[in-house]
Structure formats: C-alpha cells, structure tokens
Amino acid sequence: MDDSDDAVLREEQKRIADLYAQAAIISDAELLDIMHRHSLDELALIMITFFNEATAFLHDAESAHAHMQALIAVIVRRLSEDDHVEFAACLEAALKGYSEGSHEVIDQLPDFDYVPQGDRIAVRITFPDADEG
C-alpha cells in the first residue's frame, strides 16, 4: 500500500468516524430495511456490533453507548408492543452473553462493511455463515 492509498483509507475512516459522531452512520431508510430483513435476535446482535464499531471509530465508549442507546430507542419506537418486549429480551440475552464472553454470542456477531455510495457511506451487515465454525 503506498502513501496515496493510506491517505484515501484515512480519509474514508475519518468520514465513517464523523458519521458515527453525528449519529448518521445508518440512515432512516437503511434502518427500516435492516429491521425488515433481520429477526429480533439478529437486531440485538447488530446493536453489539454497532457499539463495538462506534467505540473503535469514536475512541469513546461512553459516546458509543449513547449512540447505541439512541438507535435502540428508534428501533423500539418502530416495533409493536409485543415485538418491543421480545426485542428487549433478545437484547438482554445478547448483551449478557457478550459480556460473559459467550462464544455462542460472539461467533454470531455480524460484520459491518463500509461501502462508499456517492456522498454516503453505506453499512453492509453480514452475519457469519451458519455452516462455518
């Protein structure tokens, strides 16, 4: 990798960090799409990866936690009451398992890939293949 590649990579990472700082890494339309494509269990795992990614880009776990909480609040507002209760249980179980170092949870965490799309950077969420491992 030469200096120009390094500069491009640093600029892209700065853009991603800025989007996390502005709580704009996932647009409303992208969030709706994520909510329609993924189960409540998967949404809970996405929240953990979101927190990890935000912490890495912001270098501030407290801000990352606040951004994750805000994203969870948006999701909850869009769920039915029954789904809200189920999502809360899924989130609690995922966070508990993650904090305890459960490989069952850690091995299921999705990856976030950042894909430039014009002026935006889209987040592509990829879950591990169930057959891997």
N, C-alpha and C positions, 0 to 999 in steps of 0.2 A: 504494500500500500504506500503510495507516495504522498507528499505533503498536500497536494490538492485533494486527494481522496480523504485524507484526515480532516481537512478543513470542511469539506462537504458533510462528513459524518458528524463533526462537532456542531455544525450549523443545524443539521436535522435534529440532533439531540437537544439543542437549545430550543428549537421550535416545539418539540414534544414537551420539554420541561415547562415552557411558557403556557402550553395548552393545559397541562395539569394544574399549574398555578392559577389559571383563570377558570378552573373547573369546566373546561370546554373540550377536553380530550374526546368525549363521547357526546355527539350532538343528540338532540331530542329524537330525531328520526332514526339515528343509529340505535339509541336506547330502545325505542319501540320495536325495532327489528330484532334486537337481542332478546327482548322479553318474549317475542313471538316464537323465536327459533329455539329457545332453551327452556329446559324444565326448571322448576324452582330450586331443585338441588344444584343444578348447573349454575343458576344465577348466584347462589350462595358461594360457590367456588370462584366464580368470576369476581365477586367482591373481594375475596382474599388476594387474588392476583392483582386486581386494581390497586389495593392497598400497597402490596409489595412494589409494584411498578411506580406508583406515585411516590413512595418513600425513596426509591432509587433515583428518580429524576429530580425530586424536590430537595433531597438530602435533609428531610424534616419529617419525622414520623408523626408529630403532632398535627401538622398541616395535612399530611396524607390521610390521617384518621378522620379529620374534619371533612375532607373532600369525600371520603368513602361514606361517612355518615350522611352527607348531603345527597349522594347518589342513591343510597338505600332509601332515604325519605322520598325521593322522586319515584322510585320503583313502588314503594308501599302505597303511595297515593294513587297509582295506576292499577293496583290489584283489587280484586274483590275482597270482601271481608274474610271469606274462607281461605282464599289464596294468601292473604296477608298473614293469617295465623300459621298456615303451612310454611310460608317463606321464613317467618321468624324462627320456627322450629328448625328448618333446614340450615339457616344461617347460624343459629346457636350451635348445632351439631358440628357444622363445618369448622367454625372458629374454635370450638373446644378441641376437636381432633387435630387441627393445625397447631394450636398452642401446645398440645401434648406431644407433638412430633409424630402423629399417626401417619404411617406410610400409606394407609388406606386413603387418607385425605390428600396428603402431599402428592402422591402419584397420580391423582385425578385432576390436579390443578391445571387449568388451561395456560397456554402461551399467548401472549399478546404480540402480534407483529404489527409494525407501524408502516403504513403504505401511503406514500405521498400521492395525493389526488388533487392536482391543481394547487390552490392556496391552502387546502386542508390536508391533514394527515389522518387517514382512517385507521381505526384499530381493527385488525382481523383477529378473531378469537378462535384458537384451535385447541380442542381437547385431545388428550392422548388417545391413541387407538386402544380400544378395549382389549384387543388381542395382544398388545405389547406387554412386556413385563415379564 
